[in-house]
Amino acid sequence: MAKRVESWVVTDEFWQRVELLIPARSAADKIYVRKPGAGRPPKPARLVFEAIVYVLRTGCQWKALPKERFGSASAVHKRFLEWEAAGFFEDLWKAGLAEYDQMEGIAWRWQSVDGAMMKAPLAQEAVGRNPTDGGKKRGSKRHLLVDGRGVPLSLVVTGANVHDCKRLDDVLTTIVVRRKDPRHRRHKHLCADAGYRGAGHLRTIEDHGYIPHVVGRRTEADIKQRDPNKKARRWVVEVCHSWFNRFRKLLVRYEKLERSFVALNHLAAAIIAFRKVPTDVNIIYG
């Protein structure tokens, strides 16, 4: 009987890609210098990365990390903040998209955009009253731009009370990989729901070189019912949001700082991208 492997374990093949991007620790960062042989040796980078993935996948608190496997939780969280400051998680996302583009090709022709809210009871930044429950509870919103297969290309986090259209320009501007500008504008389409309807929002979409396809969900369903051969395209962004929610640390936001929550989202986006290429990535998101 094959031994069960937990869904947060980092495989050797995945680690080979991650290891190249791990920020080097500078001796100048030390506040003091230990005597030779004194103190504990630093945690291996792979163990730290696996601990971060464990938190992301299971949704546990940082202090609840299994000490018998990962050691000091505060040391893991400290390295997490160091890597976030160095831009490691966004770089890993870019690396995943680059390999995905090389192996499969980013589906630039049809893209989709949408936002999704989550509860944020402890957040201190990028948080607002959730309009879906009358503003009784606080929440955050993740704005996504995905390609034709649902792979995330851009991600912005705001308060739950920020309308999707308010950050549309930011989402379309902050694509983390270089876009292949088509020779003709009709080679690039953007699908969105009725929340993006409006002359100003359509103009924003067109200014970024897209042909807008903004229809309501009911209208989209009616079109599909009348023409079963017509391919629905906007739904892939909702699928991508569901992939993010499979990482339990993102389903309900308990991170106080915006940069910590964004870094975890970047790591999830990187895993989604790497799982779209023929790579042995054991981490499950759906």
Secondary structure, DSSP 4 states (H G I P E B T S, - for coil): -PPP--TTPPPHHHHHHHHTTPPPPPGGG-SS-PPTT-SPPPPPHHHHHHHHHHHHHH---GGGS-HHHH--HHHHHHHHHHHHHTTHHHHHHHHHHHHHHHHT----SEEEEEEEEEE-TT--SS-EE-GGGTT-SEEEEEEEEE-TT--EEEEEEEETTS-GGGGHHHHHH--SS-----SSGGG-EEEE-GGG-SHHHHHHHHHTT-EEEE--HHHHHHHHHH-TTSPP-THHHHHHHHHHHTSHHHHS---SSHHHHHHHHHHHHHHHHHTTSS--------
